[in-house]
Structure formats: structure tokens, C-alpha cells
Amino acid sequence: MPIVTVQQGPRTVELKRDLVARITDAFVEAYAIPAETVQVWIQETGPESWGAGGKLIADS
């Protein structure tokens, strides 16, 4: 059973729903497994808890 973890900034439920469907479809096609065996975990981190290039994203 594949488990995919996506780490990202906050997104809408609609965007996350689409992402989960697409990731699941990719595993079903690539591994020839049932969709029910694919798990996708989305971990969202707010801009005040995420940095890039030496700065918080919230400060960008």
C-alpha cells in the first residue's frame, strides 16, 4: 500500500481534492494497483512556520 506525503502551504479543499485524485490515478496507472490501496497525506504548514532562502515565507 503506497503512502504519499505532500508537504505544502495551505490550499483550498477543492485543490487538495484534485491533487489527491491525480496522485492516486498516477499510482494506479504506474503500479497497476487498486485505488483503494493508495493513501495520500497532506501536511500543511502556514507561511509563519516555513522558510526559504533565509526568510520566512510570511515575510516575502
C-alpha positions in Angstrom: 0.0 0.0 0.0 1.7 3.2 -1.1 1.6 6.2 1.2 2.3 9.6 -0.3 3.1 12.6 1.9 2.7 16.0 0.4 4.1 19.0 2.4 2.8 22.3 1.2 1.4 25.6 2.2 -2.4 25.9 2.8 -4.6 25.3 -0.2 -8.3 25.1 -0.8 -10.2 21.8 -0.2 -11.0 21.8 -4.0 -7.3 21.9 -4.9 -6.4 19.2 -2.4 -9.3 17.0 -3.6 -8.0 17.3 -7.2 -4.4 16.6 -6.1 -5.4 13.5 -4.2 -7.3 12.2 -7.2 -4.4 12.8 -9.6 -1.8 11.3 -7.3 -4.0 8.2 -6.8 -4.5 7.9 -10.6 -0.8 8.1 -11.2 -0.1 5.2 -8.7 -3.0 3.1 -10.1 -1.6 3.5 -13.7 2.1 3.1 -12.8 1.8 0.2 -10.3 -1.4 -1.4 -11.6 -2.9 -1.4 -8.1 -6.4 -0.7 -6.9 -7.1 3.0 -6.0 -8.3 1.9 -2.5 -4.7 0.9 -1.6 -3.3 4.4 -2.2 -3.1 6.8 0.7 -2.3 10.5 0.4 -1.4 12.5 3.4 -1.3 16.3 3.1 0.6 18.2 5.7 0.0 21.9 5.5 2.4 24.4 7.0 1.5 28.1 7.4 3.7 30.8 6.0 4.8 31.7 9.5 6.3 28.2 10.0 8.1 27.8 6.7 11.3 29.4 5.4 13.1 29.6 2.1 16.2 31.4 1.1 16.9 32.5 4.7 13.5 34.2 5.2 10.1 33.2 6.4 7.5 32.8 3.7 5.3 35.1 5.7 7.9 37.9 5.2 8.1 37.5 1.5 
